[in-house]
Amino acid sequence: MRPVLSKEMVRNVVSQWTGIPADRIGESELGDEILISLEEKLNSVIFGQDEAIKTVTAALKLRFVLRQEETSARPIANLMFVGPSGTGKTELARQLAVHFFGDAGKLIKINMNDFREPHTASRLVGAPPGYIGYQQGGELTEAIRKEPFSVALFDEVEKAHPEVVTNVLLQMMGEGTLTDMSTGATVDCSHVIVIMTSNLGGRDAGHRGLGFGHNENSDAEVGYRRTVRDAVDRFFPPEFIGRIDEIMVFNYLSEEARRKIFAGEVRKLEKRLSACSKLSPIKIEISNLVQRIFLEESIDKQAGARAVQRVFSRRIEKPCSDLKMGGHLKKGESLLIAVDLDDDGRFVYEVHGIDHEEAEKRCEVEQKEA
């Protein structure tokens, strides 16, 4: 019997050649399906940035439709994320790689702080003949050649030398191609989402405080966004700004956003503790008073989510790890770690056994709340 060439076999071969996930080849309406659910998926993992996520998904939908009518090639979208550190700019880029291209490995991250000198552009697009590194290929051009369907993240783009921005990013955003100066090859960037992050204007607006997002039409909110946008417009040349599809201003983290981040860290720790040594389900229950204390300790508008993670690591992760190392978390038991304050105001971490039925109910409640 002759072997039959199936669609799956063709998809796998094309996937190996192009870097496109095999399950995303040959589906003409797949892009529409991804975009329809994209906003919901991003809001489930990025907290406090609803407006930025809405703008990103709208820009992608628009570009996706227009690309079918365009004759000139250019990236899927050119986006800039601006705002304070620790507000989710880099994480949103990573989640776009996960939910749009299907793999966190589709994120190409370039730290622009490493390109402060004009000659460093050769590291991105390759060194010309006669220079060190000739024929080795550039960091950016080689990465896109290997992963043509990807998110290219240029972190802290304002730190790079203007010539690097002009010689590399302008060509990439405008023409959708890059020429590798080392190999002479033309790299296609038309299937790339270009994202640039910047902290411009964050310090100038810092005195406005935390909690933006509750009333996006308030005078403080409007003033904050205007300050950040003015800083961007002053710093970058008009021809650069003109090639950007959308500039998203990220909010400082509100208390609600920090609470959701904290809850997410708790769920991740529960999974790690349960998976470690093949333990039965472990749940962590934190009293409202302790949560309030932790959230107050995590208020740091210059650190954002990193401050929440720092407090979580010190107050929850390390003590729970100590419980495991001390043999208090026994294999084969469903356990509850209760975190509270004693009469002297000290944090206490108690381990209680719970039956499997109760553990399952707790999981169902948490899934509904999430």
N, C-alpha and C positions, 0 to 999 in steps of 0.2 A: 504494500500500500504506500502510495506516494505521500510524503509529508505535506501538510497544508500550511501555507503561509497565512497566519492569522493577523488580525489587526493589532493584537497585543504584542506580537513579535516585532511588527513594524514600529509600533510606538516605542518599544524598548531600545531599538537600534537608533531611532531618531533622537531619543532622549540622551543616549550616550554621546551622540555627535554634537548636539546643540546645548545640552545642559538643561533643557526644559523637562520638568517632572513628567514622567510617562503618562500619568493619569490626566494630564492637561493638554495632551496632543490630540488633534482631530475633533475637538468639540467647538463648533463655531459659536455657540451661545454661551460658552463657559465664562468668558469675560464678563458678560452681563450678570450671570449668576453670582460670580464672586463679588462684584460691585454692589449688588442688591443687599447682601448680608454683611458687607465689609464694615459699615459704620457700627452696627450692633456688636460685632466681634471686637472691634477696637475699643469701644466703650466698656467692654467687660474686663479689659486688662489695663487700660489707661484711665486714671481717675482725675477728675477735676478739670479736664480739658475738652469738654463737650463741643464747644464752639470751634476749636482747632480741628478736631476730628471731623466735624461736619463739613468744614471748609475743605479739608484734604480729600474726603470722599467725593464731594461735589466737583472738585477740580479734576479728579481722576475720571469720573463719569463723563465730564465734558470733553476731556482730552481723548478718552477712549472712543467717543462718538466722532469727534472731528478727525481723528487719525484715519478713519475709513474714507474720508473725502479728500485728504491732503495728498499732494503729489510729492512734496518735499519731506525728507526724513528728519526727525528730531526726536529727542527722548519722549517717553510716555508723558512725563510731567517734570517741570522744574519747580521745586518747592523750597521755601526757606522757613525754618522754624526759629523764632526769636523769642527770648525771654530768659528768666532767671535760671540758674543752675539747679538741677535736681527736680525739674517740673515735668519730665517725661519726653523731652525732645528726641534724645537718642533711642529711648525705649519705643517710641512711636515708629521710628524708622525701622527698628528691628521687627516690630509686630507687623509692619507692612510687608516685610520680606517673608514673614511666616504666613500671613493670611492672603497676600496677593500672589506670591510666587510659590508658596507651599513649603518653604524651608528656611530656617534661620540662617543657614549657610549661604543664602543668596544675598546676604548683606555684605557689601564691600565698604569697609570703614577706613577713611583716610584722615588721620589727625593733622590738620592744617597748621598746627603749632610747630610741626617739624619742617615747614617750608617757608621760613621767614626770609630767606635769602633768594635773590632772583635766579641764581644758578640751580637751585633745588628743583626747578621745573623739570629738569632732565631726569630726576628720579621718578616722576610721574609718567612721563611719555618717552623715556629712553634717551640715552646720550647719543649725540650725533657723531659721525666718523671723526676719529682723532682724539676722542675724550674717553676717560676711564668709564668702563661699563658698556662700551659700544657692543652692539649685537646681543645684549642680555635682555632687552625689553624693559619697558617701564613698569613701575608698580601698578599703576592704574590701568594702562592699556593691556597688560598681561592678565590682570584680574578680570577685566570685562571680556577679554577674548575667551577666557576659560568659563566664565559665567555670564553669557550675553543677556540672560533674563535675570535681572538683579536690581537691588537698590544700592545706589552709590551714595554713601554718606560722607560729606565733607564737614568734619566736626570743627567748630570754632573757625569758620572760614575767614573771619576778620583778622585772624592772626597771621595769615599767609601774606607773602609779599605781593603787591599789586600786579607785578609782572606774571606771577604764577596764576593769579586769577584771570588776567587778560589773555594769556597765551594758552591756557588749558580750559578753564571753565567756559569762557565765552564761545570758543569753538565747539565744545561739547554740547552746550545748551542750545546754541543757534543752529548748528549744522547736523547735529546728531551723529557726528563721527569724530574720531581722534586719529591723528597720524603718529605712529610710533617712530620717533626720530632715529631709533637704533636699528630697527629691522626694515623700516620703510613701509610696513604694512598699514593699511587703513582699517581701523577697528570700528565696527558698527555699534553705535550707542542708542539706536532707535527703540530698543526693548528695555531700556534702563529707566528707572525712576530716580531722578537726581534730587537729592535732599542736602541742603546746607543748613547748619545750625550756627547760631550766634548768640552771645550774651549782651550785645549792644543795647544800651539804654536801660539795662536792668538796674544798675547802680543808681542812675539818675532818678528812676521811679521808685527806688526802694523805700523812700520815706512814706510812700502811700500806704504801706502796710500789707497785711495778709488778708485772704478771704475773698479775692475777686472771683466772680463767677456766680454769686448769688443774685446780683442785679447788674447785668451786663450793660445797662443803659444809664447807670449812675454816673455822676460827674467824675468821681474818682476813677471809675473803670475807663471812661472815655478819655480822661486825661492821661492815664497810664499808657493806654494803647497809642495815643498820639505821641507821647514822649518817646516810646520805643520806635515807632515808625519814622519819626523825625531823625532819630539817631542813625537808623539804617539808611535813609535817603541822603543824609549828609556824608556818610562814610563811603558808600559805594557809588561809582559813576553811573550816570543815567543809562548808558548802553547795557550795563550789567543788570540793573533793576528792570529794564524793559524786557529782558529775556526770562524773567521769573513769572510763572503763572500765578502763584499765590504766595503771600507772605503771612504766615500765621503767628500771632502774638500769643504766647503761652502765659496763663495766669499763675500768680503765686498760689501755692496749695492752700485750700481752705481746710477747716477742721474736718469737714465731712470727707474730703479727699484723703486726708491723713489717716482718718479712721478706717477707710476702705483699704488703704495700703497696709495698715497694721493688720487688719483681718486677713488679707491675702498672705502676709508673711506667716501668720499663725497656721493657716491651712497648709502652706508649703512645709513648715516644720513638722506638722503632724504626719504628713506623708513620708518625710525623710526618717522620722523616728520609727514609724510603723514598718518601713522597708528595711531599716537597719536590723540586721540579725534575724530577719524574718519574724518580727514581733507581730502580734495581733493588733487590730486597730487601736491607736492611741489618740485621745482627744485632749485638747487643752482648753480649759475654761478660765477666763479672766474676769474678775469681778468688775462691776461698773466703776467703782472707786479707783481701782488700780488702772483701768483703762484711761480714766481722766487724768491721772498723774502722769502716765506714760505720754499721753498726747501733749500735755503741757511741757514736758521735758523735750519733746521733739520739735517744738516751735523754733525754727531757724530758717528765716526766709532766704538766706544765702546758700543753704545746703538742700532745702526742699526735702524730697523723698529720702535722700541719703541720711538726713537727720533721724527720720523715722526708723530706717533700717539700723542705724547706729544704736539707738535706744533699744530697739527690739533685740539686737544681738546681745547687749549688755544685760537687759532685764529678763529676757525670756529664753533666748537660744542657749546662752552659756549655762544658766541654772538647770535647764532641762537636760543638757548634755552631761552635766555633773550627776544628775539623777541616774542616767543610763550607765555612766561609768561606775557609779557606786553600787550598781546591781539592783536598784529600786524598780527598774522597768524589766519585768520578767517575761521571758518568752512564753507564748501560749496564752497570755491573759489579755483581755480587753481592759485598758486602763484609762483613767481620767486624771490629768494633772490639773489641780485647782490652784490658781494663783490669787492670793488675797493679802490683806494686811492684818497683823495681829493687834492686840490691845495697845502695844507700845509703838505702833506705826511702822513696824518692820515687815518686809515682804516675806511671805511664807509660801512654800511650794509643797503641796500635799498630793500624794498618789493614792488613788482609790480604784478598787476593782469594780468594773461594771460588766453586766452580762452582754452577750452578743446582740440580743434583741434591742436593748437600750442603746448600744453603740450604733446599730443600724438606724434607729429612730433619730439619733443626734445627727448622723450623716445626712439623712433626708431633709431635716430641718435646715441644716447649713446650706444644702444645695438649693433649696427653695429661696432662702435669704440672698444667696449669691446671684 
